[in-house]
Amino acid sequence: MIETKGIAVLIDCYECQAKVSDSAASCPKCGAIPADPIRALPVEVSDLDMRFGSMFWGLIKLSFAAVPAVIVIYTAWTIIGGVLNPMLHM
Ligand SMILES: [Zn+2]
């Protein structure tokens, strides 16, 4: 078998593990349509990376947003407690 295209990449058929050109529409041996991992992988990785990144930054933003809320609640609780406690113990 002579490879005519210099840029063609041979990939393993996911069905029969035969060498299939990535430009081939289907496996010449079993007819399976190649999954094309060479072109599919960067998309999958970047998609996964993006989802993980947004989830990570979402958590960071959430924790930063939670800090002032906690301070406000703690301060309010301390003030309320400081006012109410002497009144309750009078
Ligand atoms: Zn095959």
PDB file of the backbone (N, CA, C, O) and the ligand in Angstrom, with CONECT records:
HET     ZN  A 101       1
ATOM      1  N   MET A   1       0.846  -1.195   0.000  1.00  0.00           N
ATOM      2  CA  MET A   1       0.000   0.000   0.000  1.00  0.00           C
ATOM      3  C   MET A   1       0.884   1.249   0.000  1.00  0.00           C
ATOM      4  O   MET A   1       1.727   1.429   0.880  1.00  0.00           O
ATOM      5  N   ILE A   2       0.682   2.087  -0.979  1.00  0.00           N
ATOM      6  CA  ILE A   2       1.491   3.302  -1.104  1.00  0.00           C
ATOM      7  C   ILE A   2       0.662   4.511  -0.636  1.00  0.00           C
ATOM      8  O   ILE A   2      -0.457   4.737  -1.097  1.00  0.00           O
ATOM      9  N   GLU A   3       1.239   5.262   0.277  1.00  0.00           N
ATOM     10  CA  GLU A   3       0.565   6.470   0.775  1.00  0.00           C
ATOM     11  C   GLU A   3       0.870   7.612  -0.186  1.00  0.00           C
ATOM     12  O   GLU A   3       2.017   8.042  -0.310  1.00  0.00           O
ATOM     13  N   THR A   4      -0.154   8.093  -0.855  1.00  0.00           N
ATOM     14  CA  THR A   4       0.035   9.139  -1.855  1.00  0.00           C
ATOM     15  C   THR A   4       0.066  10.516  -1.210  1.00  0.00           C
ATOM     16  O   THR A   4       0.788  11.407  -1.656  1.00  0.00           O
ATOM     17  N   LYS A   5      -0.724  10.680  -0.157  1.00  0.00           N
ATOM     18  CA  LYS A   5      -0.800  11.992   0.499  1.00  0.00           C
ATOM     19  C   LYS A   5       0.245  12.071   1.608  1.00  0.00           C
ATOM     20  O   LYS A   5       0.288  11.210   2.486  1.00  0.00           O
ATOM     21  N   GLY A   6       1.074  13.088   1.570  1.00  0.00           N
ATOM     22  CA  GLY A   6       2.124  13.254   2.575  1.00  0.00           C
ATOM     23  C   GLY A   6       1.570  13.609   3.931  1.00  0.00           C
ATOM     24  O   GLY A   6       2.160  13.256   4.952  1.00  0.00           O
ATOM     25  N   ILE A   7       0.451  14.299   3.963  1.00  0.00           N
ATOM     26  CA  ILE A   7      -0.105  14.771   5.235  1.00  0.00           C
ATOM     27  C   ILE A   7      -1.056  13.742   5.859  1.00  0.00           C
ATOM     28  O   ILE A   7      -1.488  13.897   7.001  1.00  0.00           O
ATOM     29  N   ALA A   8      -1.381  12.676   5.084  1.00  0.00           N
ATOM     30  CA  ALA A   8      -2.319  11.678   5.593  1.00  0.00           C
ATOM     31  C   ALA A   8      -1.729  10.960   6.793  1.00  0.00           C
ATOM     32  O   ALA A   8      -0.549  10.608   6.795  1.00  0.00           O
ATOM     33  N   VAL A   9      -2.534  10.747   7.797  1.00  0.00           N
ATOM     34  CA  VAL A   9      -2.101  10.073   9.020  1.00  0.00           C
ATOM     35  C   VAL A   9      -2.861   8.761   9.122  1.00  0.00           C
ATOM     36  O   VAL A   9      -4.073   8.709   8.913  1.00  0.00           O
ATOM     37  N   LEU A  10      -2.132   7.708   9.445  1.00  0.00           N
ATOM     38  CA  LEU A  10      -2.772   6.407   9.614  1.00  0.00           C
ATOM     39  C   LEU A  10      -3.199   6.248  11.074  1.00  0.00           C
ATOM     40  O   LEU A  10      -2.394   6.396  11.993  1.00  0.00           O
ATOM     41  N   ILE A  11      -4.448   5.952  11.257  1.00  0.00           N
ATOM     42  CA  ILE A  11      -4.973   5.745  12.605  1.00  0.00           C
ATOM     43  C   ILE A  11      -5.477   4.317  12.721  1.00  0.00           C
ATOM     44  O   ILE A  11      -5.799   3.683  11.716  1.00  0.00           O
ATOM     45  N   ASP A  12      -5.545   3.820  13.923  1.00  0.00           N
ATOM     46  CA  ASP A  12      -6.053   2.467  14.160  1.00  0.00           C
ATOM     47  C   ASP A  12      -7.577   2.493  14.139  1.00  0.00           C
ATOM     48  O   ASP A  12      -8.220   3.316  14.791  1.00  0.00           O
ATOM     49  N   CYS A  13      -8.129   1.560  13.365  1.00  0.00           N
ATOM     50  CA  CYS A  13      -9.584   1.426  13.351  1.00  0.00           C
ATOM     51  C   CYS A  13     -10.040   0.945  14.738  1.00  0.00           C
ATOM     52  O   CYS A  13      -9.499  -0.019  15.281  1.00  0.00           O
ATOM     53  N   TYR A  14     -11.021   1.620  15.286  1.00  0.00           N
ATOM     54  CA  TYR A  14     -11.482   1.247  16.630  1.00  0.00           C
ATOM     55  C   TYR A  14     -12.215  -0.083  16.643  1.00  0.00           C
ATOM     56  O   TYR A  14     -12.405  -0.683  17.700  1.00  0.00           O
ATOM     57  N   GLU A  15     -12.636  -0.551  15.449  1.00  0.00           N
ATOM     58  CA  GLU A  15     -13.361  -1.823  15.361  1.00  0.00           C
ATOM     59  C   GLU A  15     -12.413  -2.999  15.153  1.00  0.00           C
ATOM     60  O   GLU A  15     -12.474  -3.990  15.881  1.00  0.00           O
ATOM     61  N   CYS A  16     -11.533  -2.884  14.151  1.00  0.00           N
ATOM     62  CA  CYS A  16     -10.686  -4.023  13.793  1.00  0.00           C
ATOM     63  C   CYS A  16      -9.201  -3.729  13.967  1.00  0.00           C
ATOM     64  O   CYS A  16      -8.375  -4.592  13.672  1.00  0.00           O
ATOM     65  N   GLN A  17      -8.835  -2.530  14.440  1.00  0.00           N
ATOM     66  CA  GLN A  17      -7.452  -2.118  14.695  1.00  0.00           C
ATOM     67  C   GLN A  17      -6.607  -2.069  13.420  1.00  0.00           C
ATOM     68  O   GLN A  17      -5.378  -2.038  13.494  1.00  0.00           O
ATOM     69  N   ALA A  18      -7.254  -2.062  12.253  1.00  0.00           N
ATOM     70  CA  ALA A  18      -6.521  -1.943  10.998  1.00  0.00           C
ATOM     71  C   ALA A  18      -6.077  -0.501  10.822  1.00  0.00           C
ATOM     72  O   ALA A  18      -6.701   0.421  11.348  1.00  0.00           O
ATOM     73  N   LYS A  19      -4.990  -0.313  10.074  1.00  0.00           N
ATOM     74  CA  LYS A  19      -4.499   1.039   9.822  1.00  0.00           C
ATOM     75  C   LYS A  19      -5.394   1.685   8.760  1.00  0.00           C
ATOM     76  O   LYS A  19      -5.511   1.198   7.636  1.00  0.00           O
ATOM     77  N   VAL A  20      -6.008   2.779   9.148  1.00  0.00           N
ATOM     78  CA  VAL A  20      -6.923   3.492   8.257  1.00  0.00           C
ATOM     79  C   VAL A  20      -6.428   4.928   8.142  1.00  0.00           C
ATOM     80  O   VAL A  20      -6.048   5.553   9.132  1.00  0.00           O
ATOM     81  N   SER A  21      -6.439   5.431   6.923  1.00  0.00           N
ATOM     82  CA  SER A  21      -6.077   6.830   6.726  1.00  0.00           C
ATOM     83  C   SER A  21      -7.132   7.721   7.376  1.00  0.00           C
ATOM     84  O   SER A  21      -8.329   7.451   7.283  1.00  0.00           O
ATOM     85  N   ASP A  22      -6.679   8.778   8.029  1.00  0.00           N
ATOM     86  CA  ASP A  22      -7.633   9.656   8.725  1.00  0.00           C
ATOM     87  C   ASP A  22      -8.517  10.406   7.746  1.00  0.00           C
ATOM     88  O   ASP A  22      -9.549  10.957   8.128  1.00  0.00           O
ATOM     89  N   SER A  23      -8.105  10.427   6.465  1.00  0.00           N
ATOM     90  CA  SER A  23      -8.931  11.079   5.455  1.00  0.00           C
ATOM     91  C   SER A  23      -9.960  10.121   4.865  1.00  0.00           C
ATOM     92  O   SER A  23     -10.863  10.548   4.146  1.00  0.00           O
ATOM     93  N   ALA A  24      -9.829   8.807   5.170  1.00  0.00           N
ATOM     94  CA  ALA A  24     -10.768   7.821   4.660  1.00  0.00           C
ATOM     95  C   ALA A  24     -12.123   7.979   5.351  1.00  0.00           C
ATOM     96  O   ALA A  24     -12.196   8.201   6.559  1.00  0.00           O
ATOM     97  N   ALA A  25     -13.174   7.863   4.576  1.00  0.00           N
ATOM     98  CA  ALA A  25     -14.525   8.017   5.119  1.00  0.00           C
ATOM     99  C   ALA A  25     -14.885   6.838   6.014  1.00  0.00           C
ATOM    100  O   ALA A  25     -15.620   6.989   6.990  1.00  0.00           O
ATOM    101  N   SER A  26     -14.359   5.655   5.670  1.00  0.00           N
ATOM    102  CA  SER A  26     -14.642   4.479   6.481  1.00  0.00           C
ATOM    103  C   SER A  26     -13.484   3.498   6.378  1.00  0.00           C
ATOM    104  O   SER A  26     -12.646   3.591   5.481  1.00  0.00           O
ATOM    105  N   CYS A  27     -13.456   2.555   7.317  1.00  0.00           N
ATOM    106  CA  CYS A  27     -12.401   1.547   7.341  1.00  0.00           C
ATOM    107  C   CYS A  27     -12.555   0.633   6.116  1.00  0.00           C
ATOM    108  O   CYS A  27     -13.631   0.078   5.890  1.00  0.00           O
ATOM    109  N   PRO A  28     -11.480   0.474   5.322  1.00  0.00           N
ATOM    110  CA  PRO A  28     -11.600  -0.403   4.141  1.00  0.00           C
ATOM    111  C   PRO A  28     -11.751  -1.867   4.501  1.00  0.00           C
ATOM    112  O   PRO A  28     -12.180  -2.671   3.673  1.00  0.00           O
ATOM    113  N   LYS A  29     -11.403  -2.220   5.729  1.00  0.00           N
ATOM    114  CA  LYS A  29     -11.427  -3.618   6.154  1.00  0.00           C
ATOM    115  C   LYS A  29     -12.806  -4.014   6.699  1.00  0.00           C
ATOM    116  O   LYS A  29     -13.366  -5.035   6.300  1.00  0.00           O
ATOM    117  N   CYS A  30     -13.353  -3.191   7.622  1.00  0.00           N
ATOM    118  CA  CYS A  30     -14.618  -3.564   8.259  1.00  0.00           C
ATOM    119  C   CYS A  30     -15.741  -2.555   7.975  1.00  0.00           C
ATOM    120  O   CYS A  30     -16.904  -2.805   8.293  1.00  0.00           O
ATOM    121  N   GLY A  31     -15.380  -1.420   7.375  1.00  0.00           N
ATOM    122  CA  GLY A  31     -16.414  -0.456   7.004  1.00  0.00           C
ATOM    123  C   GLY A  31     -16.805   0.496   8.116  1.00  0.00           C
ATOM    124  O   GLY A  31     -17.700   1.321   7.932  1.00  0.00           O
ATOM    125  N   ALA A  32     -16.146   0.400   9.283  1.00  0.00           N
ATOM    126  CA  ALA A  32     -16.472   1.282  10.391  1.00  0.00           C
ATOM    127  C   ALA A  32     -16.009   2.701  10.081  1.00  0.00           C
ATOM    128  O   ALA A  32     -14.945   2.901   9.495  1.00  0.00           O
ATOM    129  N   ILE A  33     -16.801   3.664  10.471  1.00  0.00           N
ATOM    130  CA  ILE A  33     -16.429   5.061  10.259  1.00  0.00           C
ATOM    131  C   ILE A  33     -15.423   5.443  11.336  1.00  0.00           C
ATOM    132  O   ILE A  33     -15.717   5.334  12.527  1.00  0.00           O
ATOM    133  N   PRO A  34     -14.230   5.891  10.925  1.00  0.00           N
ATOM    134  CA  PRO A  34     -13.205   6.170  11.943  1.00  0.00           C
ATOM    135  C   PRO A  34     -13.629   7.278  12.894  1.00  0.00           C
ATOM    136  O   PRO A  34     -14.238   8.271  12.495  1.00  0.00           O
ATOM    137  N   ALA A  35     -13.293   7.083  14.153  1.00  0.00           N
ATOM    138  CA  ALA A  35     -13.645   8.058  15.184  1.00  0.00           C
ATOM    139  C   ALA A  35     -12.779   9.305  15.075  1.00  0.00           C
ATOM    140  O   ALA A  35     -13.119  10.352  15.626  1.00  0.00           O
ATOM    141  N   ASP A  36     -11.650   9.191  14.359  1.00  0.00           N
ATOM    142  CA  ASP A  36     -10.735  10.309  14.133  1.00  0.00           C
ATOM    143  C   ASP A  36     -10.262  10.927  15.450  1.00  0.00           C
ATOM    144  O   ASP A  36     -10.616  12.066  15.756  1.00  0.00           O
ATOM    145  N   PRO A  37      -9.475  10.197  16.225  1.00  0.00           N
ATOM    146  CA  PRO A  37      -9.044  10.735  17.521  1.00  0.00           C
ATOM    147  C   PRO A  37      -8.104  11.920  17.391  1.00  0.00           C
ATOM    148  O   PRO A  37      -8.018  12.743  18.302  1.00  0.00           O
ATOM    149  N   ILE A  38      -7.400  12.017  16.275  1.00  0.00           N
ATOM    150  CA  ILE A  38      -6.423  13.109  16.106  1.00  0.00           C
ATOM    151  C   ILE A  38      -7.139  14.456  16.052  1.00  0.00           C
ATOM    152  O   ILE A  38      -6.684  15.435  16.643  1.00  0.00           O
ATOM    153  N   ARG A  39      -8.266  14.497  15.337  1.00  0.00           N
ATOM    154  CA  ARG A  39      -8.993  15.758  15.236  1.00  0.00           C
ATOM    155  C   ARG A  39      -9.987  15.934  16.386  1.00  0.00           C
ATOM    156  O   ARG A  39     -10.310  17.056  16.775  1.00  0.00           O
ATOM    157  N   ALA A  40     -10.462  14.819  16.917  1.00  0.00           N
ATOM    158  CA  ALA A  40     -11.493  14.893  17.960  1.00  0.00           C
ATOM    159  C   ALA A  40     -10.893  15.209  19.328  1.00  0.00           C
ATOM    160  O   ALA A  40     -11.529  15.883  20.138  1.00  0.00           O
ATOM    161  N   LEU A  41      -9.686  14.734  19.592  1.00  0.00           N
ATOM    162  CA  LEU A  41      -9.089  14.858  20.923  1.00  0.00           C
ATOM    163  C   LEU A  41      -8.882  16.301  21.389  1.00  0.00           C
ATOM    164  O   LEU A  41      -9.285  16.628  22.505  1.00  0.00           O
ATOM    165  N   PRO A  42      -8.263  17.190  20.574  1.00  0.00           N
ATOM    166  CA  PRO A  42      -8.069  18.563  21.090  1.00  0.00           C
ATOM    167  C   PRO A  42      -9.392  19.248  21.435  1.00  0.00           C
ATOM    168  O   PRO A  42      -9.459  20.027  22.385  1.00  0.00           O
ATOM    169  N   VAL A  43     -10.430  18.962  20.675  1.00  0.00           N
ATOM    170  CA  VAL A  43     -11.747  19.546  20.932  1.00  0.00           C
ATOM    171  C   VAL A  43     -12.270  19.032  22.273  1.00  0.00           C
ATOM    172  O   VAL A  43     -12.783  19.794  23.092  1.00  0.00           O
ATOM    173  N   GLU A  44     -12.128  17.723  22.474  1.00  0.00           N
ATOM    174  CA  GLU A  44     -12.591  17.109  23.723  1.00  0.00           C
ATOM    175  C   GLU A  44     -11.834  17.670  24.919  1.00  0.00           C
ATOM    176  O   GLU A  44     -12.421  17.994  25.951  1.00  0.00           O
ATOM    177  N   VAL A  45     -10.507  17.779  24.757  1.00  0.00           N
ATOM    178  CA  VAL A  45      -9.655  18.226  25.861  1.00  0.00           C
ATOM    179  C   VAL A  45      -9.971  19.684  26.196  1.00  0.00           C
ATOM    180  O   VAL A  45     -10.110  20.038  27.367  1.00  0.00           O
ATOM    181  N   SER A  46     -10.084  20.533  25.162  1.00  0.00           N
ATOM    182  CA  SER A  46     -10.350  21.949  25.413  1.00  0.00           C
ATOM    183  C   SER A  46     -11.748  22.132  26.005  1.00  0.00           C
ATOM    184  O   SER A  46     -11.967  22.994  26.855  1.00  0.00           O
ATOM    185  N   ASP A  47     -12.673  21.318  25.548  1.00  0.00           N
ATOM    186  CA  ASP A  47     -14.040  21.387  26.083  1.00  0.00           C
ATOM    187  C   ASP A  47     -14.054  20.996  27.560  1.00  0.00           C
ATOM    188  O   ASP A  47     -14.689  21.645  28.391  1.00  0.00           O
ATOM    189  N   LEU A  48     -13.329  19.911  27.859  1.00  0.00           N
ATOM    190  CA  LEU A  48     -13.239  19.423  29.232  1.00  0.00           C
ATOM    191  C   LEU A  48     -12.509  20.449  30.096  1.00  0.00           C
ATOM    192  O   LEU A  48     -12.898  20.726  31.231  1.00  0.00           O
ATOM    193  N   ASP A  49     -11.432  21.008  29.521  1.00  0.00           N
ATOM    194  CA  ASP A  49     -10.624  22.004  30.208  1.00  0.00           C
ATOM    195  C   ASP A  49     -11.465  23.237  30.517  1.00  0.00           C
ATOM    196  O   ASP A  49     -11.387  23.796  31.611  1.00  0.00           O
ATOM    197  N   MET A  50     -12.267  23.653  29.546  1.00  0.00           N
ATOM    198  CA  MET A  50     -13.099  24.837  29.684  1.00  0.00           C
ATOM    199  C   MET A  50     -14.146  24.608  30.771  1.00  0.00           C
ATOM    200  O   MET A  50     -14.398  25.483  31.600  1.00  0.00           O
ATOM    201  N   ARG A  51     -14.754  23.420  30.756  1.00  0.00           N
ATOM    202  CA  ARG A  51     -15.775  23.108  31.748  1.00  0.00           C
ATOM    203  C   ARG A  51     -15.170  23.057  33.151  1.00  0.00           C
ATOM    204  O   ARG A  51     -15.754  23.555  34.113  1.00  0.00           O
ATOM    205  N   PHE A  52     -13.978  22.440  33.247  1.00  0.00           N
ATOM    206  CA  PHE A  52     -13.288  22.353  34.543  1.00  0.00           C
ATOM    207  C   PHE A  52     -12.879  23.741  34.992  1.00  0.00           C
ATOM    208  O   PHE A  52     -13.006  24.081  36.168  1.00  0.00           O
ATOM    209  N   GLY A  53     -12.383  24.555  34.046  1.00  0.00           N
ATOM    210  CA  GLY A  53     -11.942  25.912  34.357  1.00  0.00           C
ATOM    211  C   GLY A  53     -13.079  26.781  34.846  1.00  0.00           C
ATOM    212  O   GLY A  53     -12.931  27.504  35.831  1.00  0.00           O
ATOM    213  N   SER A  54     -14.216  26.720  34.166  1.00  0.00           N
ATOM    214  CA  SER A  54     -15.357  27.545  34.583  1.00  0.00           C
ATOM    215  C   SER A  54     -15.897  27.075  35.927  1.00  0.00           C
ATOM    216  O   SER A  54     -16.351  27.883  36.737  1.00  0.00           O
ATOM    217  N   MET A  55     -15.846  25.763  36.163  1.00  0.00           N
ATOM    218  CA  MET A  55     -16.286  25.211  37.436  1.00  0.00           C
ATOM    219  C   MET A  55     -15.349  25.679  38.551  1.00  0.00           C
ATOM    220  O   MET A  55     -15.790  26.036  39.643  1.00  0.00           O
ATOM    221  N   PHE A  56     -14.040  25.669  38.251  1.00  0.00           N
ATOM    222  CA  PHE A  56     -13.012  26.080  39.213  1.00  0.00           C
ATOM    223  C   PHE A  56     -13.179  27.552  39.550  1.00  0.00           C
ATOM    224  O   PHE A  56     -13.173  27.938  40.719  1.00  0.00           O
ATOM    225  N   TRP A  57     -13.331  28.391  38.490  1.00  0.00           N
ATOM    226  CA  TRP A  57     -13.471  29.828  38.719  1.00  0.00           C
ATOM    227  C   TRP A  57     -14.809  30.146  39.371  1.00  0.00           C
ATOM    228  O   TRP A  57     -14.929  31.108  40.130  1.00  0.00           O
ATOM    229  N   GLY A  58     -15.803  29.335  39.070  1.00  0.00           N
ATOM    230  CA  GLY A  58     -17.097  29.504  39.720  1.00  0.00           C
ATOM    231  C   GLY A  58     -16.991  29.286  41.213  1.00  0.00           C
ATOM    232  O   GLY A  58     -17.599  30.005  42.006  1.00  0.00           O
ATOM    233  N   LEU A  59     -16.206  28.279  41.590  1.00  0.00           N
ATOM    234  CA  LEU A  59     -15.992  27.980  43.010  1.00  0.00           C
ATOM    235  C   LEU A  59     -15.182  29.090  43.679  1.00  0.00           C
ATOM    236  O   LEU A  59     -15.454  29.470  44.818  1.00  0.00           O
ATOM    237  N   ILE A  60     -14.185  29.604  42.957  1.00  0.00           N
ATOM    238  CA  ILE A  60     -13.344  30.696  43.494  1.00  0.00           C
ATOM    239  C   ILE A  60     -14.218  31.926  43.728  1.00  0.00           C
ATOM    240  O   ILE A  60     -14.158  32.555  44.785  1.00  0.00           O
ATOM    241  N   LYS A  61     -15.040  32.262  42.713  1.00  0.00           N
ATOM    242  CA  LYS A  61     -15.924  33.431  42.818  1.00  0.00           C
ATOM    243  C   LYS A  61     -16.913  33.235  43.963  1.00  0.00           C
ATOM    244  O   LYS A  61     -17.207  34.165  44.714  1.00  0.00           O
ATOM    245  N   LEU A  62     -17.415  32.020  44.080  1.00  0.00           N
ATOM    246  CA  LEU A  62     -18.395  31.711  45.125  1.00  0.00           C
ATOM    247  C   LEU A  62     -17.777  31.876  46.503  1.00  0.00           C
ATOM    248  O   LEU A  62     -18.404  32.420  47.411  1.00  0.00           O
ATOM    249  N   SER A  63     -16.531  31.401  46.656  1.00  0.00           N
ATOM    250  CA  SER A  63     -15.871  31.510  47.953  1.00  0.00           C
ATOM    251  C   SER A  63     -15.547  32.973  48.267  1.00  0.00           C
ATOM    252  O   SER A  63     -15.606  33.388  49.424  1.00  0.00           O
ATOM    253  N   PHE A  64     -15.204  33.755  47.239  1.00  0.00           N
ATOM    254  CA  PHE A  64     -14.933  35.180  47.449  1.00  0.00           C
ATOM    255  C   PHE A  64     -16.220  35.930  47.766  1.00  0.00           C
ATOM    256  O   PHE A  64     -16.234  36.857  48.576  1.00  0.00           O
ATOM    257  N   ALA A  65     -17.292  35.516  47.117  1.00  0.00           N
ATOM    258  CA  ALA A  65     -18.588  36.155  47.374  1.00  0.00           C
ATOM    259  C   ALA A  65     -19.111  35.783  48.762  1.00  0.00           C
ATOM    260  O   ALA A  65     -19.851  36.544  49.385  1.00  0.00           O
ATOM    261  N   ALA A  66     -18.716  34.604  49.230  1.00  0.00           N
ATOM    262  CA  ALA A  66     -19.196  34.134  50.538  1.00  0.00           C
ATOM    263  C   ALA A  66     -18.493  34.856  51.677  1.00  0.00           C
ATOM    264  O   ALA A  66     -19.062  34.994  52.760  1.00  0.00           O
ATOM    265  N   VAL A  67     -17.258  35.323  51.455  1.00  0.00           N
ATOM    266  CA  VAL A  67     -16.481  35.968  52.530  1.00  0.00           C
ATOM    267  C   VAL A  67     -17.170  37.233  53.043  1.00  0.00           C
ATOM    268  O   VAL A  67     -17.373  37.336  54.253  1.00  0.00           O
ATOM    269  N   PRO A  68     -17.548  38.215  52.188  1.00  0.00           N
ATOM    270  CA  PRO A  68     -18.240  39.401  52.740  1.00  0.00           C
ATOM    271  C   PRO A  68     -19.563  39.051  53.396  1.00  0.00           C
ATOM    272  O   PRO A  68     -19.941  39.651  54.402  1.00  0.00           O
ATOM    273  N   ALA A  69     -20.264  38.087  52.832  1.00  0.00           N
ATOM    274  CA  ALA A  69     -21.548  37.669  53.407  1.00  0.00           C
ATOM    275  C   ALA A  69     -21.343  37.129  54.817  1.00  0.00           C
ATOM    276  O   ALA A  69     -22.111  37.439  55.728  1.00  0.00           O
ATOM    277  N   VAL A  70     -20.313  36.328  54.987  1.00  0.00           N
ATOM    278  CA  VAL A  70     -20.008  35.755  56.303  1.00  0.00           C
ATOM    279  C   VAL A  70     -19.613  36.862  57.276  1.00  0.00           C
ATOM    280  O   VAL A  70     -20.025  36.849  58.436  1.00  0.00           O
ATOM    281  N   ILE A  71     -18.809  37.826  56.800  1.00  0.00           N
ATOM    282  CA  ILE A  71     -18.374  38.946  57.658  1.00  0.00           C
ATOM    283  C   ILE A  71     -19.589  39.766  58.088  1.00  0.00           C
ATOM    284  O   ILE A  71     -19.715  40.131  59.257  1.00  0.00           O
ATOM    285  N   VAL A  72     -20.488  40.054  57.134  1.00  0.00           N
ATOM    286  CA  VAL A  72     -21.695  40.845  57.419  1.00  0.00           C
ATOM    287  C   VAL A  72     -22.565  40.115  58.443  1.00  0.00           C
ATOM    288  O   VAL A  72     -23.035  40.713  59.410  1.00  0.00           O
ATOM    289  N   ILE A  73     -22.774  38.816  58.219  1.00  0.00           N
ATOM    290  CA  ILE A  73     -23.619  38.021  59.122  1.00  0.00           C
ATOM    291  C   ILE A  73     -22.967  37.957  60.504  1.00  0.00           C
ATOM    292  O   ILE A  73     -23.641  38.099  61.525  1.00  0.00           O
ATOM    293  N   TYR A  74     -21.650  37.741  60.526  1.00  0.00           N
ATOM    294  CA  TYR A  74     -20.925  37.638  61.801  1.00  0.00           C
ATOM    295  C   TYR A  74     -20.977  38.967  62.559  1.00  0.00           C
ATOM    296  O   TYR A  74     -21.206  38.996  63.769  1.00  0.00           O
ATOM    297  N   THR A  75     -20.758  40.088  61.813  1.00  0.00           N
ATOM    298  CA  THR A  75     -20.788  41.418  62.430  1.00  0.00           C
ATOM    299  C   THR A  75     -22.187  41.721  62.962  1.00  0.00           C
ATOM    300  O   THR A  75     -22.353  42.179  64.092  1.00  0.00           O
ATOM    301  N   ALA A  76     -23.183  41.457  62.126  1.00  0.00           N
ATOM    302  CA  ALA A  76     -24.570  41.697  62.533  1.00  0.00           C
ATOM    303  C   ALA A  76     -24.914  40.860  63.757  1.00  0.00           C
ATOM    304  O   ALA A  76     -25.550  41.347  64.692  1.00  0.00           O
ATOM    305  N   TRP A  77     -24.499  39.618  63.748  1.00  0.00           N
ATOM    306  CA  TRP A  77     -24.769  38.695  64.858  1.00  0.00           C
ATOM    307  C   TRP A  77     -24.098  39.183  66.137  1.00  0.00           C
ATOM    308  O   TRP A  77     -24.674  39.114  67.223  1.00  0.00           O
ATOM    309  N   THR A  78     -22.852  39.686  65.986  1.00  0.00           N
ATOM    310  CA  THR A  78     -22.102  40.196  67.147  1.00  0.00           C
ATOM    311  C   THR A  78     -22.785  41.432  67.712  1.00  0.00           C
ATOM    312  O   THR A  78     -22.924  41.572  68.927  1.00  0.00           O
ATOM    313  N   ILE A  79     -23.221  42.348  66.808  1.00  0.00           N
ATOM    314  CA  ILE A  79     -23.893  43.583  67.244  1.00  0.00           C
ATOM    315  C   ILE A  79     -25.221  43.228  67.918  1.00  0.00           C
ATOM    316  O   ILE A  79     -25.531  43.719  69.004  1.00  0.00           O
ATOM    317  N   ILE A  80     -25.989  42.377  67.262  1.00  0.00           N
ATOM    318  CA  ILE A  80     -27.294  41.972  67.818  1.00  0.00           C
ATOM    319  C   ILE A  80     -27.099  41.293  69.170  1.00  0.00           C
ATOM    320  O   ILE A  80     -27.808  41.561  70.140  1.00  0.00           O
ATOM    321  N   GLY A  81     -26.097  40.393  69.194  1.00  0.00           N
ATOM    322  CA  GLY A  81     -25.801  39.685  70.433  1.00  0.00           C
ATOM    323  C   GLY A  81     -25.336  40.635  71.518  1.00  0.00           C
ATOM    324  O   GLY A  81     -25.702  40.494  72.685  1.00  0.00           O
ATOM    325  N   GLY A  82     -24.505  41.629  71.112  1.00  0.00           N
ATOM    326  CA  GLY A  82     -23.990  42.607  72.068  1.00  0.00           C
ATOM    327  C   GLY A  82     -25.082  43.495  72.616  1.00  0.00           C
ATOM    328  O   GLY A  82     -25.002  43.921  73.768  1.00  0.00           O
ATOM    329  N   VAL A  83     -26.094  43.786  71.832  1.00  0.00           N
ATOM    330  CA  VAL A  83     -27.215  44.638  72.280  1.00  0.00           C
ATOM    331  C   VAL A  83     -28.205  43.799  73.080  1.00  0.00           C
ATOM    332  O   VAL A  83     -28.703  44.228  74.121  1.00  0.00           O
ATOM    333  N   LEU A  84     -28.479  42.615  72.586  1.00  0.00           N
ATOM    334  CA  LEU A  84     -29.522  41.779  73.204  1.00  0.00           C
ATOM    335  C   LEU A  84     -29.076  41.157  74.521  1.00  0.00           C
ATOM    336  O   LEU A  84     -29.865  41.027  75.457  1.00  0.00           O
ATOM    337  N   ASN A  85     -27.792  40.772  74.585  1.00  0.00           N
ATOM    338  CA  ASN A  85     -27.311  40.060  75.774  1.00  0.00           C
ATOM    339  C   ASN A  85     -27.471  40.873  77.062  1.00  0.00           C
ATOM    340  O   ASN A  85     -28.014  40.352  78.036  1.00  0.00           O
ATOM    341  N   PRO A  86     -27.012  42.152  77.100  1.00  0.00           N
ATOM    342  CA  PRO A  86     -27.216  42.910  78.355  1.00  0.00           C
ATOM    343  C   PRO A  86     -28.693  43.109  78.665  1.00  0.00           C
ATOM    344  O   PRO A  86     -29.093  43.132  79.829  1.00  0.00           O
ATOM    345  N   MET A  87     -29.519  43.258  77.594  1.00  0.00           N
ATOM    346  CA  MET A  87     -30.956  43.448  77.792  1.00  0.00           C
ATOM    347  C   MET A  87     -31.578  42.194  78.394  1.00  0.00           C
ATOM    348  O   MET A  87     -32.445  42.268  79.264  1.00  0.00           O
ATOM    349  N   LEU A  88     -31.118  41.040  77.912  1.00  0.00           N
ATOM    350  CA  LEU A  88     -31.674  39.786  78.402  1.00  0.00           C
ATOM    351  C   LEU A  88     -31.254  39.491  79.846  1.00  0.00           C
ATOM    352  O   LEU A  88     -31.962  38.832  80.607  1.00  0.00           O
ATOM    353  N   HIS A  89     -30.073  40.009  80.184  1.00  0.00           N
ATOM    354  CA  HIS A  89     -29.553  39.724  81.512  1.00  0.00           C
ATOM    355  C   HIS A  89     -29.870  40.829  82.525  1.00  0.00           C
ATOM    356  O   HIS A  89     -29.382  40.811  83.655  1.00  0.00           O
ATOM    357  N   MET A  90     -30.683  41.772  82.106  1.00  0.00           N
ATOM    358  CA  MET A  90     -31.022  42.866  83.013  1.00  0.00           C
ATOM    359  C   MET A  90     -31.978  42.411  84.119  1.00  0.00           C
ATOM    360  O   MET A  90     -32.364  43.213  84.969  1.00  0.00           O
TER     361      MET A  90
HETATM  362 ZN    ZN A 101     -11.907  -1.527  10.723  1.00  0.00          ZN2+
END
